[in-house]
Amino acid sequence: MNRLDDYDYHLPPELIAQAGVEPRDASRLMVLHRDDGGLEHRVFRDVVEYLREGDVLVLNQSKVIPARLFATNPHGTPIEVLLVRELSLLAEGRGSVWEAMLKPAKRAKGGLRFADGLEAEVIAVEEDGTRVLRFSDNVWEHLEALGQTPLPPYIHASVDPRRYQTVYARTPGSVAAPTAGLHFTPELLERIRAMGVETRYVTLHVGPGTFKPVKDDPERHTMHAEPYEVPLETAEAVGRAKAEGRRVVAVGTTVVRTLESAWQEGKLRAGQGETQLFIRPGFTFNVVDALITNFHLPRSTLLMLVSAFAGHELTMRAYRTAVEQRYRFYSLGDAMLIL
């Protein structure tokens, strides 16, 4: 299944969720059984019925930052700046260097000025059009005053930034939420731990590339690089589970890409790295045994990852069923558990 059309489906616009369900764990949950192709329709808090003692549940603790900034060029033209990731912090307080997406990018010549006096200049243009900006100060010290939480382009309603953040978010760096985790509440996580399920964390900072469409042949699509970290305790917990035949359950595609990227020479490596891993049908999974995820955009790398894990035919049947059953789609929508 390597043709882009194989990952297309019709989605009525009204099924694109514009707000999250409250409480978070009251969202709907479709359960896919890979062994027999069965589908079940549940509520997300019912996930406890499918987890079992000894499972290792891995979550992405990356925190969304207020990465959407607004500046002007020397002529007063407004420029929108979406920070992608920090490349370096210059010595002796002389500023910082970031990748960023600008709009309109061509009007950024001559430098950018922000409302509180922060300045930036474009020092490089990357192949995909992303700009490299050198800022006059440490950007982290200005984000709360200048920045807004960036929301996906398909969300048109006003959203409380706290609702676009997982309850366990700890490490700032993402420009988009690891959305499979938005369904968990502190109480649900406590119930899961009380069952004897180990909860462990990784960090993958989600970049805007997560929304980048696949335009033609998937074989030629390039993923944007994203930094990740696997703590030692997570690597050890996953290693024990794999050795003992216990399941590793990934919460979200970001966790899948982190775990499968860090699996090297037959073990999960602790530490930091960077991944451009593009998972699509034909990929061999070494770590993940079950997956919790949301319903993704047509023709997206995320849908291709799910198809690789669940099988293309079952995945597309599940999506057609979700449309028929009026599930809520995308970042603030409903969830899927693949066993």
N, C-alpha and C positions, 0 to 999 in steps of 0.2 A: 504494500500500500504506500506508494511513493508519489502519487499524483496529488496535487493540491486539492483538486475537486473531491477527492476521497474523504476530505475532512470538512466538507461543507454541510450545513443543515439550515433549515428555515427557522428563524426565531422571531415571533411577533414582538415588536418593540415594547409592548406593555409588560412583557415578562422579564425585562431588564430591571433588576431591583434598584430602587433609588433610596432605600433606607434599610437598615438592619432590623430584624425582628427582635422584639424584647419580650421576655428575657432572651439572651443570646442563644441558649440551648433549646429554645422552642422552634427553631427553624426546622424545616423538613429534612429528612435523611432518606436517600435512596440507597439500598444495600444491593451490591452486585456480587453474585457468587460465580467466580470464574470456573469452578469445577463443573457446574451443571447449567450455567447461563441463567440462573434464577434471579428475579428482581423482587425486592420487597420495598414497601413504602412505610417509613417510620418517622419518628420525631428525633431530633439530634440527640437528646439526652438518653435515648434508648441505645446509644452506642455502647453503653456499659454491658448490654446483653451479648455483645459480639466480641468484647475483649475478654481475656482470661488471665488468670494468675500466671506470672512468669513472662508475659509480654513486655517488650520494651517500647514505650510510646515516645517517639522523638519529635520535638517541637522546635520551631525556629523562633528564637527570642529577639530577633532584630526589631528595632523600634523605628517607626516612621518619623522622619525629621521634617520640620517646616521648610522644605527645600524649594518652594516657589517664591521667588523674589522679583521685585520690580525696580528697574533703574531707568535712567535716561542717558542718551548720548550727548555729546557737546552741543548739539543743535536742539536739545530738548525733546527729541523723539523717544517715546516710551519703548522700553525693551523688557520683555519678560525673560527671566532667567530661571531655568530649572536645573538645579545642581544634580549631578549624576554621582560623583564620588570624589573624595579628596585624594589627590595624588601625593602631596607633600606639604609639610608645614615648614616654612622658611625659618632659618635660624634667627635668634635675637629679636623675635617679635616683628620681623619684617613682612609678615603676611603669610599667605597660603596659596596653594595651587590646586585648582579643581577642574575636573571635566564638567561641562555644562552644555545644555541645549538652550539656544537663544531664539527668540522670535520677536521681530524679524532679525535674523542673524546678520544679514548684510549691512544693517544700520549700526552695528556695534563698533565700527571703525572710530578711532580716536579715544576710546575708553568709555567706561560706564561709571556713573555716579549714583549712589543709593541715598535714601532719605536721611540717614544718620551720618553721612560723610564718608562712609565706606566707598572705596573706589576699586575698579578692576580694569585690566587690559587683556585683550586677546593676544596670546603669545603663540598659538598654534591652532591649526584646523585639521582635524582627523579625517580619515577617508569617508566615514559615514556622515560627516558634516558637524559632528560634535566639536565644540570649541574648548580649548584649554585656556582657563582664565588665571591670571595672577592677581590676587587680591592684596590690597594695601594693609590688611590686618587679618587676624585670625577669624575666619568666618563664623566659627562656632560661637564666638562671643556676640554675634550680631543676629543670629537666626531667630531667637525668640522675639526680638523687636521688629525685624524686617520680614520674616518668612510666613508663609501660609502652608498648610498641609496640602500637598498636591493630590488631587483626586483623579481617578481614571476618566478619560474623555467621555465615557458613556453615562457618567453620573451627572445629572443636571440639577439635582436638588441640593439644598444646603445640608451638610452633614456635620454633626458634632465631631471634631477631630478625635475625641476620645473613643468614639464608636468605630473609627477606622484604625484602631490600635488593639492588638491582642491584650488580654488581661495579664499576660506574663511577659510582655515586651520589656527588655532590659537594656539592650545595647543599641544606641542611636546609630543610624546609617542608611536606612532604607528610604526610597522615595515612593514606594508602594507597599501596602501591607501584605504580609504572607497570609492570605485571606482564609485559608482553611482553618486557621487557628481562631478566627473571629467568633466561632460558635461555642467556644469553651468559656465557662464561668469558673470562678474559684471553687465554688461548691462542687461542680461536676468533676473538676480535677482532683479534689479531695476524695470524692467517691471512688474515682479510678485508682488512686493510690491505695485506698483502703482495701481494694480487691486484691492487692498484691501485684499490681502492674507498676513497673518501674517507669518513671517519667524522667527523661533526659533531654538536654537541649543542645542545639547547634546554633550558629549564627551564619546566615547568608543575607547580605545586604542587597535587597531587591532594587534593581535599576529600572529605568523607563523602558529598557529593551524588552521587559516582560510583556509590553503592549505592542511591540513592533510586529506588524503583520508579515506573514510569509507571502511574498509577492508572486513568486513563480515556482520554480522547481525546488522542493524542500532540500534536495541534495546540495544546492548552492547557497542555502541560507546560513548566515553567520550569526551566532549568538553573541550578545554583548557580554564582555567579561564582568563577572561579579565576584567580590571577595567573600571568603567564608572562613569560619573557624570551627574546629571540632575539639571541644575540651577533652582532656585525658579521661575524665570519669565517664564521658559518653562513649569514647572509643573502647574503653574497657568493658562497659556494660553491653555494648553491641557485640563485642568479641565473645564475651561469655555466652550470650544468647545464641549466636551462630554456632558455637562449639557444642552447645547443649540441645540444639534443635528447637529453641524457643523462637517465637515470632518477633520480628522488628516491624513496628507499625509506624509509618511516616505520616506526619500531619502536614500535608501540602507538598506540592511539586518542588518547592525550594529545598525541603528536607531531602526529598529523593535525590535531587541533583547534587546536594552536598555529600550525602552518604556514598553515593555511587562514584563521585569524583574522588573522594578520600580513600576509597577501597583500592589498595595497592599491594601487590604481591601477597594476596590471600589474607589481608587483614585491614582493619580500618585504622588509618593513620591519624593520630591526634596532631593538632597544630593548625596553622593558617595556610591558606592557599587561595587560588583564583580559578574560577571555572568558566569555561565556555561550552560545557557539555550539552549537546543537543540530543535528547533522547527521543527516538521515534521507533516505529515497528522494526523489529530485527535486533534491537538492543537486548543484551543479556544482563539481567539484574542479579547482582551478587549479594546485596544487603537487604533490600526491602521485601517484606512478605505480605504486607497489607498497606493500603493507602486510604487516607481521608483527604478529600479534595472538593473543590467547588465545581460548578458547571462553567465551562470556559468558552471563549469566543470561537466562532467558526474559523477554520484555516489557521489556527494558532499553534505555536510550538507546544503550548500547554495541553491542547487537545491531542496532539500527536504523542506526547508523553503518556497520557492516560490510555491512548490506544495501544501503545507499546506494552503497557502493564496489564490491561484487561483484555486485550485482543480487539482488533478493529471492529469486527462485526458486532460483538457484545456492546462495545462503547457506543457505536452509532445507534444501535437499537435502544440503548438506555437513554440517549439524548432525545430520540424521537418520542419515547414514552414520557420523558420529563416535560416536553412541550405539550403533549396531549393531556397530561395530568396537571398542567399549569404550575409547575415548579418555578421558583424565582432564580434567575440566572446571574452569573458574574460575581463580582467582588462581595457585594452585600447580600447575595442570594442564598440559596439552599445548598446542601452538601450531599456528597456521595461517599459511601464506604465501599471499598473494593477488597474483597476477601479472596 
